[in-house]
Amino acid sequence: MRTEPHAPPTRADVGPERPRGEGWVMFAIVYLGIVGVLNIIYGIAALENKQYFNEGDLLWSSLRTWGWVAIVLGACQILVAGLIRARTVLGAMLGITLASFAFIASFLAIGAYPVWSVIAMVMEAFVIWALAVNIVDRAY
């Protein structure tokens, strides 16, 4: 019995082509959404129950100020995650901007919670990289 050679699969056989970096952009969307929710929770905790945080180790200002900064930043991060999901250029640019500001905020809060701040700075750097590298490839 003789078998016929098979032709290599074509793009139609495999499925629709996914843009390069799609997974990293989805990471940025999910990260911004989760961190946005966590920032709102942390902001409320800083305003309502100051015993959870060590105010004396902050590099700048008070827990009340940082509580409001966290709430506003969290709300903006959730909004921007939606804009990035909608594939808008504004969303990608605001995502890079918010991740940059969050990076600075994490650095300034490193005295109050050092482990979380360092982890957050690394993750925010990944978000900046993912959006900056893949913004052109996503064909906004």
C-alpha positions as CSV (number, residue, x, y, z in Angstrom):
1,M,0.0,0.0,0.0
2,R,1.4,3.3,-1.0
3,T,0.7,6.5,0.9
4,E,0.5,9.9,-0.6
5,P,2.8,12.5,0.8
6,H,1.1,15.2,2.8
7,A,1.5,18.8,2.1
8,P,2.7,21.0,4.9
9,P,-0.1,22.7,6.8
10,T,-1.1,26.1,5.6
11,R,-2.1,29.1,7.7
12,A,-5.8,28.3,7.0
13,D,-5.3,24.8,8.5
14,V,-3.6,26.1,11.7
15,G,-6.0,28.9,12.4
16,P,-5.9,32.7,12.4
17,E,-2.6,34.3,12.8
18,R,-2.0,35.8,16.2
19,P,0.1,39.0,16.4
20,R,3.6,38.6,17.8
21,G,3.6,39.5,21.5
22,E,-0.1,38.9,22.0
23,G,0.6,37.0,25.3
24,W,2.7,39.8,26.7
25,V,0.1,42.4,25.9
26,M,-2.5,40.1,27.6
27,F,-0.2,39.9,30.6
28,A,-0.1,43.7,30.8
29,I,-3.9,43.8,30.6
30,V,-4.4,41.2,33.4
31,Y,-1.6,42.7,35.5
32,L,-3.0,46.2,35.3
33,G,-6.5,45.0,36.2
34,I,-5.4,42.9,39.2
35,V,-3.0,45.6,40.5
36,G,-5.7,48.2,40.0
37,V,-8.1,46.3,42.3
38,L,-5.3,45.6,44.8
39,N,-4.4,49.3,44.8
40,I,-7.9,50.3,45.6
41,I,-8.0,47.7,48.4
42,Y,-4.7,48.9,49.8
43,G,-5.8,52.5,49.5
44,I,-8.9,51.9,51.5
45,A,-6.9,49.9,54.1
46,A,-4.5,52.8,54.4
47,L,-7.3,55.3,55.0
48,E,-9.4,53.2,57.3
49,N,-7.0,50.9,59.3
50,K,-3.6,52.4,59.6
51,Q,-2.3,49.6,61.8
52,Y,-1.7,47.4,58.8
53,F,1.1,49.7,57.5
54,N,4.1,51.3,59.1
55,E,3.7,55.0,58.5
56,G,7.1,55.9,60.0
57,D,9.0,54.1,57.2
58,L,7.5,56.0,54.3
59,L,10.0,58.1,52.4
60,W,7.4,60.9,51.7
61,S,4.1,62.1,53.1
62,S,1.6,60.2,55.1
63,L,-0.6,57.1,54.8
64,R,-3.6,59.3,54.2
65,T,-1.9,60.7,51.1
66,W,-0.7,57.3,49.9
67,G,-4.2,55.9,50.5
68,W,-5.7,58.4,48.1
69,V,-2.9,58.0,45.6
70,A,-3.4,54.2,45.6
71,I,-7.2,54.5,45.1
72,V,-6.9,57.0,42.2
73,L,-4.0,55.0,40.6
74,G,-6.0,51.7,41.0
75,A,-9.1,53.2,39.3
76,C,-7.0,54.5,36.5
77,Q,-5.2,51.2,36.1
78,I,-8.5,49.3,35.7
79,L,-9.7,51.9,33.1
80,V,-6.5,51.7,31.1
81,A,-6.6,47.8,31.2
82,G,-9.9,48.1,29.4
83,L,-8.5,50.6,26.9
84,I,-5.6,48.3,26.1
85,R,-8.0,45.4,25.7
86,A,-9.9,47.5,23.2
87,R,-6.6,47.9,21.3
88,T,-6.5,51.7,21.4
89,V,-3.2,53.6,21.1
90,L,-4.3,55.8,24.0
91,G,-4.7,52.7,26.1
92,A,-1.2,51.5,25.3
93,M,0.4,54.9,25.9
94,L,-1.5,55.5,29.2
95,G,-0.6,51.9,30.2
96,I,3.1,52.8,29.8
97,T,2.6,56.1,31.6
98,L,0.7,54.5,34.5
99,A,3.1,51.6,34.9
100,S,6.0,54.2,35.0
101,F,4.2,56.2,37.7
102,A,3.4,53.0,39.6
103,F,7.1,52.1,39.4
104,I,8.1,55.4,41.0
105,A,5.3,55.1,43.6
106,S,6.5,51.6,44.5
107,F,10.1,52.9,44.8
108,L,9.0,55.7,47.2
109,A,7.0,53.2,49.3
110,I,9.9,50.7,49.5
111,G,10.5,51.6,53.2
112,A,7.0,50.7,54.3
113,Y,6.7,47.4,52.4
114,P,10.0,46.4,50.8
115,V,9.2,43.0,49.4
116,W,6.0,44.0,47.7
117,S,7.6,47.2,46.4
118,V,10.5,45.3,44.7
119,I,8.1,42.7,43.2
120,A,5.8,45.4,42.0
121,M,8.7,47.3,40.4
122,V,9.8,44.2,38.5
123,M,6.2,43.5,37.3
124,E,5.7,47.1,36.3
125,A,8.9,47.0,34.3
126,F,7.5,43.9,32.4
127,V,4.3,45.9,31.7
128,I,6.3,48.8,30.3
129,W,8.4,46.5,28.2
130,A,5.4,44.5,26.9
131,L,3.4,47.5,25.8
132,A,6.4,49.4,24.4
133,V,7.8,46.5,22.3
134,N,4.4,45.3,21.0
135,I,2.6,48.5,20.4
136,V,3.5,48.6,16.7
137,D,2.9,44.9,16.1
138,R,-0.7,45.0,17.4
139,A,-1.9,47.1,14.5
140,Y,-4.0,49.5,16.5
